[in-house]
């Protein structure tokens, strides 16, 4: 599919055969009845075994209908079939989409000039066509051998449907989803039916599984919700040369990047035949940390050999922090030392110029002069660049900047040289790195003063860097203290350099698309520690084989792709997902973590470190970080983490996945890194409070009832006030446990939103321990997650009420009446629209 960006050296290539050879394959009459006019029964197309000739004819008809027909109906204009087919080098007729971007741009312009009524009719017609296309490509997988279409043809239909849907929603119909911190908030205009052309349906196709057989199970799960085009491009990346062993990986965690410190070996550069280690004194490092200073490393190669020295950090001293994955071999479990070859490589990256010419290649693989240029440096052009990237010109909210001394969110200032989230240096100096006797803390720097200091330090900052391998000692308690400082280290650094083996395999001849794809699947993107390091960084630099590419450069060059190239736009957001944390207090940061699912699927060599990284992401004080580090075992540490939060997102109540096991924290997730954990807070998001009696949630609807006999895992709940029946059943994750309602006890079902008419909603089953304030406050203990649905079958409801009428009545604790339907269900009058709940 030629409309997609093309990699310079793809792992595989494919062409889509053009099966319909007629001059005009689609007749332009009513879309829905095209197969009937061609003599086919639509209902039997994917359900009947066909002879070989019939299969070829059916496949040709389906391509004429679902490819050329969809193009004709959706684009509001006739199409030239020859624009979408060509003869390849072997003389075969194949499908081409090289001109699709031109057609899409024409569609955008033409649609904008149509009268409102015509626009609505076109959107309705396009929606029906895409719905029909979605049905057939989805049914192809379930039909298996009965489908007359090959995987290649179906993949081309998925890519076409996705391109039309994405461009239609965003640029033509302008009904894209409006989100806040990853949560859908509505649409700019009524949204047509949503169509799924990518995701698991594409990944389960035999051909795609063959192409991605080397993928880690965790990576496959992490990428499962991507659209079809990015997935296809990711499948074209060649298998990494490091040949990591993913045999022990699962869908929830990749262990290939974990390390065993007892058997860890520091690696040499791939071009090195062997060299000696160069190190520093660990005792000097410990003395500096004990004195309250931040140690930096000064490197000098003027003599031909690396000369290293510890230097004390002072405000205004520019330095670079190194972010790397230990499994790439840049760590050292024995002391602060690295091979000479690796130090020389780091020094080269430190000296890399800020601006450089880097040649990018567009989708057709041909070099383009218009993108072989330096980033603009003028104030106006840089301001335009950042305002556009941050959404300031298209109506989206501008990102917010965090002021450490003021727990508020305020708009970021867009300037020619953006200073991103500068911490208060005087505060850092006083609290942590300026405790030596006689040291005078500096005066706080304004943004303008800091920018000037930054420019002055440019000539010297390349000499100094911070790296955990050299700046965190092995011995306690200095190690504990140095780790708790890491949040501020990466926040204070002028730049954070990312060293990743896969990224370093790229050269300055690699395309921007290849860079985005590699970054999205790199080891650096899979680790929890590196997520934190990238999140708090002022500026990120990605180290390629020959130079350093700043994150702002990556964004600028990615913008130069076609305006309808949604692939690069999507991947840019995906690959840069670590840089959205310009938020205020701990609660808003925690909300951002859970709503974006940004740490799901990342891994740690030591699972206990999760709370430490989370604490740093939430900007918790150092003494609390150190408190968490001192707590064992892991569950007690996570319990303490939630206890320290105070205010948390209310949607954690219906979080699906493993939770802590002890009261009053049975509501709390035991980890935020599991892919199966889904944050599902309805709009608008609200807060809850972690208390000694459980999670305090306000103004939520629920039912209270007593269980007279054991209930099945699927039961009916009758509401005598509204005369409605509901079905209640265990959530998917809850089915893995034996926790359920027990005979003789009082229970409550709490839901975040009223149960909708045609769908179910998430809730929790909780055992009622006590009530207060006239039955308006309930103290409970968490049992499990449930789904609650509204029963709509009238005959079934009548039957249930008749069954109920002959059963025993009794009075419940909440003052209402309830009946048992033996093992079928319960009746409740104790339904309250707005209650206070303490759920432990």
Secondary structure as UniProt FT lines:
FT   TURN            2..3
FT   TURN            8..9
FT   TURN            23..24
FT   TURN            32..33
FT   HELIX           34..37
FT   TURN            38..39
FT   HELIX           42..44
FT   TURN            45..47
FT   HELIX           52..63
FT   HELIX           64..69
FT   HELIX           70..74
FT   TURN            75..76
FT   HELIX           81..84
FT   STRAND          85..87
FT   TURN            89..90
FT   STRAND          93..95
FT   TURN            98..99
FT   HELIX           100..112
FT   HELIX           116..143
FT   HELIX           144..146
FT   HELIX           151..167
FT   HELIX           168..172
FT   STRAND          177..180
FT   TURN            181..182
FT   STRAND          183..187
FT   HELIX           199..203
FT   HELIX           206..211
FT   TURN            212..214
FT   HELIX           217..222
FT   TURN            223..225
FT   HELIX           228..235
FT   TURN            241..242
FT   TURN            247..248
FT   TURN            256..257
FT   HELIX           261..263
FT   TURN            270..271
FT   STRAND          277..279
FT   HELIX           282..290
FT   TURN            291..292
FT   STRAND          295..300
FT   TURN            302..303
FT   STRAND          307..312
FT   TURN            315..316
FT   STRAND          320..324
FT   HELIX           326..328
FT   TURN            329..330
FT   STRAND          337..339
FT   HELIX           340..350
FT   TURN            363..364
FT   HELIX           369..371
FT   HELIX           379..390
FT   TURN            391..395
FT   STRAND          400..403
FT   TURN            404..405
FT   STRAND          406..411
FT   HELIX           425..428
FT   HELIX           429..433
FT   TURN            437..438
FT   HELIX           447..461
FT   TURN            462..463
FT   STRAND          464..466
FT   HELIX           468..471
FT   TURN            476..477
FT   HELIX           478..484
FT   HELIX           486..492
FT   STRAND          495..499
FT   HELIX           501..504
FT   TURN            508..509
FT   HELIX           512..520
FT   HELIX           523..526
FT   HELIX           528..536
FT   STRAND          540..543
FT   STRAND          548..550
FT   HELIX           551..558
FT   TURN            559..560
FT   TURN            563..564
FT   HELIX           566..575
FT   TURN            576..578
FT   HELIX           586..596
FT   TURN            597..601
FT   TURN            607..608
FT   HELIX           609..617
FT   TURN            618..619
FT   HELIX           622..629
FT   HELIX           634..645
FT   STRAND          647..649
FT   HELIX           650..654
FT   TURN            663..664
FT   TURN            666..667
FT   TURN            675..676
FT   STRAND          687..691
FT   TURN            692..693
FT   STRAND          694..706
FT   STRAND          714..719
FT   TURN            720..723
FT   STRAND          724..730
FT   TURN            732..733
FT   HELIX           734..736
FT   TURN            743..744
FT   STRAND          746..751
FT   STRAND          760..772
FT   TURN            773..776
FT   STRAND          777..790
FT   HELIX           794..805
FT   STRAND          810..811
FT   TURN            813..814
FT   STRAND          817..818
FT   TURN            822..823
FT   STRAND          825..828
FT   STRAND          830..839
//
